[in-house]
Amino acid sequence: MGLVFTILLLVLMIGALIDIITRRDDQVKHLPKVFWIILVIIVPLAGSLIWFLVGREYDSEGIRLPRPRERRSGPAAPTAPSRPGDTRSTEQQIADLDREIEEWRLRAEIEKRKKQQGETGAE
């Protein structure tokens, strides 16, 4: 019985350490990641349980469990291709980009003139 408990404790500790290390800093609550790692190493059972209950930031959906894939028999059914989000032609897209570039150039020119007028008005 002691061997089973030890193995389960080791698996829980390794799982918690992997989870802590792979989380981004904004997904860790209450303590920095380094302190969570130290806590799990020093007090494996309590540290791992506290990590999963308090320290981990869960998505709004909760814990995601992997689901086994359904096996299909026979050939896969063809799916309809997805419609593109932008239905403009390449020429229309290029024309829009040219207009944006011209607008940026004009804005930069206006800024430059404002700075020049500000310099001459300050003298």
C-alpha positions in Angstrom: 0.0 0.0 0.0 2.9 2.4 0.8 4.4 1.8 -2.6 1.1 2.7 -4.4 0.8 5.9 -2.3 4.4 6.8 -3.1 3.9 6.3 -6.8 0.6 8.2 -6.9 2.3 11.0 -4.9 5.2 11.1 -7.4 2.9 11.2 -10.4 0.8 14.0 -8.8 4.0 16.0 -8.0 5.4 15.5 -11.5 2.1 16.5 -13.1 1.8 19.6 -11.0 5.4 20.6 -11.8 4.8 20.1 -15.5 1.6 22.1 -15.3 3.3 25.0 -13.4 6.2 25.1 -15.8 4.1 25.1 -18.9 1.7 27.8 -17.7 2.2 31.4 -18.7 2.8 33.9 -15.9 -0.7 35.4 -16.3 -2.2 32.0 -15.8 -0.7 31.6 -12.3 -2.5 33.1 -9.3 -1.4 34.3 -5.9 2.4 33.5 -6.1 5.1 33.6 -8.8 5.8 30.4 -10.6 9.1 29.8 -8.9 7.5 29.8 -5.4 4.8 27.3 -6.7 7.6 25.0 -7.9 9.4 25.3 -4.6 6.2 24.6 -2.7 5.4 21.5 -4.8 8.9 20.2 -4.4 9.2 20.8 -0.6 5.6 19.6 0.3 4.6 17.4 -2.6 1.0 16.4 -1.6 -0.2 19.6 0.0 1.7 21.8 -2.6 0.2 19.9 -5.6 -3.3 20.0 -4.2 -3.0 23.7 -3.3 -1.7 24.3 -6.8 -4.6 22.6 -8.5 -7.2 24.1 -6.2 -5.9 27.7 -5.7 -2.9 28.6 -7.8 -3.9 27.5 -11.3 -6.0 29.8 -13.5 -8.6 27.7 -15.3 -10.4 28.7 -18.5 -14.0 29.7 -18.2 -14.8 26.2 -19.5 -13.1 24.6 -16.6 -10.7 21.6 -16.9 -10.4 20.2 -20.4 -10.2 16.4 -20.5 -9.0 14.7 -23.6 -11.8 12.9 -25.4 -11.2 9.7 -27.3 -11.8 10.1 -31.0 -14.6 8.3 -32.6 -13.6 5.7 -35.1 -15.4 5.9 -38.4 -15.8 2.9 -40.6 -15.6 3.5 -44.3 -14.4 6.5 -46.2 -14.7 10.0 -44.7 -17.5 12.1 -45.9 -16.4 15.1 -48.0 -16.8 18.5 -46.3 -17.7 21.7 -48.0 -14.8 24.2 -48.3 -15.1 27.1 -46.0 -15.9 30.5 -47.5 -13.2 33.1 -47.3 -13.8 36.0 -45.0 -12.7 38.6 -47.6 -14.5 38.3 -50.9 -12.8 41.3 -52.6 -10.7 40.6 -55.6 -6.9 41.0 -55.5 -7.1 44.2 -57.5 -9.6 45.7 -55.1 -7.4 44.8 -52.1 -4.3 46.3 -53.8 -6.3 49.5 -54.5 -7.4 49.7 -50.9 -3.8 49.3 -49.7 -2.7 52.0 -52.1 -5.3 54.3 -50.7 -4.2 53.5 -47.1 -0.5 54.2 -48.0 -1.5 57.5 -49.6 -3.5 58.4 -46.5 -0.5 57.6 -44.3 1.8 59.7 -46.5 -0.6 62.6 -46.3 -0.9 62.4 -42.5 2.9 62.3 -42.2 3.1 65.4 -44.4 0.5 67.2 -42.3 2.4 66.3 -39.1 5.6 67.6 -40.7 3.9 70.9 -41.7 2.4 71.3 -38.2 5.9 70.9 -36.6 7.4 73.4 -39.1 4.7 75.9 -38.3 5.1 75.4 -34.6 8.8 76.0 -34.9 8.4 79.2 -37.0 5.6 80.5 -34.7 7.8 80.0 -31.6 10.6 82.2 -32.9 
